[in-house]
Amino acid sequence: MSRLRGDTAFAVGTPGVPSVLVCIEGAGQIEDGSTTYAVGKGDVFLLPAATGTGTFRPSSTVSVLEIEIPA
């Protein structure tokens, strides 16, 4: 598990590894290829292993917990 914090875009997820993202502060968007998902405090997202990585684009300062699920 790691805590990601920032106000500029950052990568989330790991290729071939499923991850759970928990937004604990702030808001923004997760971009997964051509799809965008709105994210706010308290939202939980699963990035499947097949998805790999995405981009989190904060609209303000955010804190996100990224939890990798072992295979």
GUKOL-520810 format. One record per atom (N, C-alpha, C, CB): x, z, y; atom name. Coordinates in pm, 1 decimal. Glycine has a CB too. Example, Ala and Ser with C-alpha at 12.3 -4.5 7.8 and 13.67 -1.06 7.14 Angstrom:
REM GUKOL-520810
> x;z;y;atom
> 1319.0;780.0;-569.0;N .
> 1230.0;780.0;-450.0;CA .
> 1320.0;780.0;-330.0;C .
> 1130.8;904.6;-447.3;CB .
> 1285.0;708.0;-225.0;N .
> 1367.0;714.0;-106.0;CA .
> 1290.0;787.0;3.0;C .
> 1408.4;572.5;-59.8;CB .
This chain:
REM GUKOL-520810
> x;z;y;atom
> 85.5;0.0;-117.0;N .
> 0.0;0.0;0.0;CA .
> 89.8;0.0;122.8;C .
> -97.1;122.4;0.0;CB .
> 47.1;-76.1;223.1;N .
> 119.4;-75.6;349.8;CA .
> 18.5;-77.1;464.2;C .
> 216.5;-197.3;359.6;CB .
> 64.5;-27.9;578.4;N .
> -19.7;-27.2;698.1;CA .
> 36.8;-129.9;795.1;C .
> -26.0;115.6;763.8;CB .
> -47.4;-222.6;836.3;N .
> -8.6;-326.7;930.7;CA .
> -76.1;-295.4;1063.7;C .
> -47.9;-469.9;878.7;CB .
> 0.1;-302.3;1171.0;N .
> -54.5;-269.6;1302.5;CA .
> 0.9;-369.4;1403.3;C .
> -19.8;-122.4;1343.9;CB .
> -84.9;-417.3;1492.3;N .
> -36.7;-508.3;1594.8;CA .
> -148.2;-567.7;1677.1;C .
> 42.8;-617.8;1532.7;CB .
> -108.4;-647.0;1776.5;N .
> -206.1;-714.4;1861.0;CA .
> -180.8;-864.4;1866.6;C .
> -203.4;-655.9;2001.3;CB .
> -88.7;-912.8;1782.7;N .
> -63.7;-1055.8;1767.5;CA .
> -82.5;-1093.1;1620.4;C .
> 79.9;-1093.9;1817.4;CB .
> -98.5;-1220.5;1593.0;N .
> -126.8;-1268.1;1457.3;CA .
> -17.1;-1225.2;1359.0;C .
> -140.9;-1421.3;1456.7;CB .
> -59.6;-1190.2;1236.7;N .
> 35.7;-1155.3;1131.7;CA .
> -18.1;-1199.3;996.5;C .
> 64.5;-1003.8;1131.7;CB .
> 74.2;-1221.3;901.8;N .
> 38.0;-1266.0;767.4;CA .
> -14.1;-1148.8;684.9;C .
> 159.0;-1331.3;697.5;CB .
> -112.1;-1177.1;600.4;N .
> -165.0;-1079.0;505.0;CA .
> -167.4;-1143.7;367.1;C .
> -308.4;-1029.4;546.6;CB .
> -156.8;-1061.4;264.4;N .
> -161.4;-1111.4;127.9;CA .
> -25.5;-1155.0;76.6;C .
> -257.1;-1225.7;119.0;CB .
> -20.5;-1172.4;-56.7;N .
> 100.4;-1214.9;-126.2;CA .
> 60.6;-1321.7;-227.6;C .
> 172.4;-1093.7;-196.1;CB .
> 132.6;-1432.2;-233.4;N .
> 98.0;-1535.6;-330.6;CA .
> 93.3;-1481.1;-473.8;C .
> 198.0;-1649.9;-322.1;CB .
> -14.5;-1510.2;-545.4;N .
> -28.0;-1470.5;-684.4;CA .
> -65.8;-1326.3;-708.8;C .
> 95.9;-1497.3;-752.8;CB .
> -92.4;-1250.5;-601.9;N .
> -125.8;-1108.4;-615.3;CA .
> -257.4;-1080.7;-541.4;C .
> -10.2;-1017.9;-559.2;CB .
> -357.8;-1023.0;-609.0;N .
> -480.1;-987.2;-536.9;CA .
> -453.4;-869.4;-442.9;C .
> -593.9;-952.2;-636.5;CB .
> -514.0;-873.0;-326.1;N .
> -496.8;-767.4;-226.3;CA .
> -631.0;-726.5;-168.2;C .
> -402.5;-813.3;-114.4;CB .
> -640.7;-598.9;-133.2;N .
> -756.9;-546.1;-62.8;CA .
> -711.6;-512.3;78.8;C .
> -817.6;-419.8;-136.2;CB .
> -787.0;-558.2;178.4;N .
> -757.6;-528.6;318.5;CA .
> -866.4;-438.2;373.1;C .
> -746.5;-658.8;402.7;CB .
> -826.1;-330.0;438.9;N .
> -919.8;-235.6;498.6;CA .
> -885.5;-223.0;646.5;C .
> -914.7;-96.1;426.9;CB .
> -977.3;-262.6;731.8;N .
> -955.6;-250.9;876.6;CA .
> -992.1;-108.6;918.5;C .
> -1040.7;-357.2;956.8;CB .
> -893.8;-34.1;967.9;N .
> -920.2;105.1;1006.0;CA .
> -923.3;125.9;1157.8;C .
> -815.0;195.6;944.8;CB .
> -888.9;20.5;1232.9;N .
> -893.5;29.7;1378.8;CA .
> -895.6;-110.8;1436.9;C .
> -772.6;110.6;1434.2;CB .
> -975.3;-133.5;1539.1;N .
> -976.5;-261.4;1608.9;CA .
> -1063.9;-366.4;1542.0;C .
> -837.3;-313.4;1620.3;CB .
> -1039.5;-493.3;1578.9;N .
> -1118.9;-605.1;1528.2;CA .
> -1036.8;-732.6;1538.5;C .
> -1252.7;-619.3;1606.4;CB .
> -1084.4;-835.9;1469.9;N .
> -1017.5;-965.2;1473.8;CA .
> -1078.2;-1059.7;1372.5;C .
> -868.2;-949.3;1448.3;CB .
> -995.9;-1152.5;1323.1;N .
> -1041.7;-1251.1;1225.8;CA .
> -934.4;-1270.7;1119.0;C .
> -1075.4;-1385.9;1295.1;CB .
> -981.3;-1294.6;995.4;N .
> -891.6;-1333.9;888.0;CA .
> -913.2;-1482.6;864.8;C .
> -916.6;-1250.1;757.0;CB .
> -805.6;-1558.1;865.6;N .
> -811.5;-1700.8;837.6;CA .
> -754.6;-1725.0;698.9;C .
> -734.2;-1782.9;944.8;CB .
> -834.5;-1790.3;616.5;N .
> -795.6;-1824.6;480.2;CA .
> -811.8;-1975.1;466.8;C .
> -881.6;-1746.9;372.7;CB .
> -704.9;-2049.0;491.8;N .
> -716.5;-2194.8;491.9;CA .
> -803.5;-2238.9;608.1;C .
> -774.8;-2246.0;358.2;CB .
> -916.7;-2303.7;577.7;N .
> -1005.8;-2352.7;682.7;CA .
> -1123.6;-2259.2;708.8;C .
> -1057.4;-2489.5;646.0;CB .
> -1126.4;-2143.9;641.7;N .
> -1236.0;-2048.4;656.7;CA .
> -1191.3;-1928.5;739.9;C .
> -1286.6;-2001.8;518.7;CB .
> -1279.8;-1882.2;829.0;N .
> -1249.9;-1767.2;913.9;CA .
> -1356.4;-1660.3;892.9;C .
> -1242.4;-1808.8;1063.4;CB .
> -1311.9;-1535.6;880.9;N .
> -1402.4;-1422.1;861.0;CA .
> -1382.1;-1321.2;973.1;C .
> -1378.9;-1355.4;722.3;CB .
> -1491.8;-1277.7;1035.0;N .
> -1484.6;-1174.0;1137.7;CA .
> -1458.2;-1039.7;1070.4;C .
> -1615.7;-1169.1;1222.1;CB .
> -1373.5;-958.1;1133.4;N .
> -1334.7;-828.5;1077.8;CA .
> -1348.2;-722.5;1185.9;C .
> -1189.3;-832.3;1022.0;CB .
> -1403.8;-608.2;1149.5;N .
> -1414.6;-495.2;1240.3;CA .
> -1378.8;-366.5;1168.7;C .
> -1555.3;-486.2;1299.0;CB .
> -1368.9;-261.0;1244.0;N .
> -1335.1;-130.2;1188.7;CA .
> -1430.7;-95.3;1074.1;C .
> -1340.3;-21.3;1298.9;CB .
> -1372.7;-56.7;960.0;N .
> -1450.7;-19.4;842.8;CA .
> -1475.4;-132.1;744.5;C .
> -1580.1;34.9;886.0;CB .
> -1443.3;-255.1;781.8;N .
> -1463.2;-368.3;690.9;CA .
> -1355.0;-371.8;583.9;C .
> -1464.3;-500.4;769.0;CB .
> -1396.0;-414.5;463.3;N .
> -1306.0;-424.9;348.6;CA .
> -1315.2;-567.0;294.0;C .
> -1341.5;-319.2;237.8;CB .
> -1198.9;-629.3;268.3;N .
> -1193.4;-765.5;217.2;CA .
> -1103.3;-772.5;95.1;C .
> -1144.3;-862.0;325.4;CB .
> -1141.6;-856.9;-0.4;N .
> -1058.1;-885.2;-115.9;CA .
> -997.5;-1023.6;-98.0;C .
> -1139.5;-875.9;-248.5;CB .
> -865.0;-1031.9;-103.4;N .
> -796.2;-1160.5;-105.7;CA .
> -758.3;-1185.7;-251.5;C .
> -668.8;-1162.0;-9.8;CB .
> -826.6;-1277.1;-319.6;N .
> -795.2;-1305.0;-460.0;CA .
> -652.3;-1358.3;-475.6;C .
> -895.7;-1406.1;-518.0;CB .
> -595.9;-1340.6;-594.1;N .
> -460.9;-1390.2;-622.0;CA .
> -451.3;-1540.0;-595.9;C .
> -421.3;-1359.5;-767.1;CB .
> -557.5;-1613.1;-626.1;N .
> -557.9;-1758.2;-606.0;CA .
> -550.1;-1794.9;-457.8;C .
> -683.5;-1819.5;-668.0;CB .
> -597.6;-1706.8;-370.8;N .
> -594.5;-1732.3;-227.2;CA .
> -453.0;-1720.8;-173.5;C .
> -686.7;-1635.5;-153.4;CB .
> -379.5;-1622.2;-223.0;N .
> -241.5;-1602.1;-176.9;CA .
> -236.8;-1532.7;-43.6;C .
> -168.6;-1734.2;-167.6;CB .
> -197.4;-1603.8;59.2;N .
> -181.4;-1542.0;190.4;CA .
> -283.7;-1594.5;290.2;C .
> -40.9;-1566.0;242.9;CB .
> -300.7;-1519.0;395.7;N .
> -388.3;-1557.2;505.5;CA .
> -326.1;-1509.2;635.1;C .
> -531.2;-1498.9;487.1;CB .
> -397.0;-1529.9;743.2;N .
> -349.8;-1486.3;874.4;CA .
> -454.8;-1395.7;937.0;C .
> -319.5;-1608.0;966.7;CB .
> -411.9;-1280.6;985.2;N .
> -500.6;-1190.0;1058.9;CA .
> -473.1;-1212.3;1206.5;C .
> -478.3;-1038.5;1017.9;CB .
> -578.9;-1247.3;1280.5;N .
> -567.0;-1270.1;1425.0;CA .
> -646.4;-1162.1;1498.7;C .
> -618.1;-1413.4;1464.3;CB .
> -578.1;-1059.8;1548.5;N .
> -646.3;-950.4;1617.3;CA .
> -704.5;-993.7;1751.9;C .
> -550.3;-834.7;1638.0;CB .
> -818.3;-934.6;1787.6;N .
> -872.9;-954.7;1921.5;CA .
> -833.6;-837.8;2012.3;C .
> -1027.1;-969.7;1915.8;CB .
> -776.0;-735.2;1951.0;N .
> -722.0;-618.2;2019.7;CA .
> -620.7;-557.6;1923.2;C .
> -836.3;-513.6;2060.9;CB .
> -564.0;-444.6;1957.2;N .
> -472.0;-379.7;1863.7;CA .
> -549.6;-336.7;1739.7;C .
> -401.3;-257.5;1930.1;CB .
> -496.6;-370.8;1622.5;N .
> -562.2;-336.4;1496.1;CA .
> -467.1;-260.0;1405.5;C .
> -612.7;-462.9;1425.0;CB .
> -527.8;-184.2;1314.5;N .
> -456.8;-122.6;1203.2;CA .
> -528.3;-165.7;1076.6;C .
> -451.2;34.4;1216.3;CB .
> -451.8;-221.3;983.2;N .
> -507.9;-272.0;858.5;CA .
> -427.4;-214.7;742.6;C .
> -507.4;-428.3;855.4;CB .
> -496.8;-159.5;644.6;N .
> -431.0;-118.9;521.3;CA .
> -434.4;-237.9;426.3;C .
> -499.7;7.3;457.7;CB .
> -320.6;-271.7;368.2;N .
> -311.8;-378.7;270.1;CA .
> -270.4;-316.0;137.7;C .
> -210.9;-490.2;315.0;CB .
> -359.2;-327.8;39.0;N .
> -337.1;-266.2;-91.0;CA .
> -325.0;-377.2;-194.5;C .
> -452.3;-167.0;-127.4;CB .
> -205.8;-389.9;-254.6;N .
> -185.7;-490.3;-358.4;CA .
> -229.4;-432.3;-492.3;C .
> -37.3;-536.4;-363.7;CB .
> -302.7;-511.1;-569.2;N .
> -354.7;-466.6;-698.1;CA .
> -261.9;-519.4;-807.7;C .
> -502.4;-515.8;-720.2;CB .
> -195.7;-430.1;-881.3;N .
> -103.3;-477.2;-985.0;CA .
> -177.9;-552.4;-1095.4;C .
> -25.7;-358.8;-1045.3;CB .
> -110.3;-650.2;-1151.2;N .
> -170.9;-731.1;-1257.9;CA .
> -173.8;-656.0;-1388.3;C .
> -95.6;-861.9;-1275.9;CB .
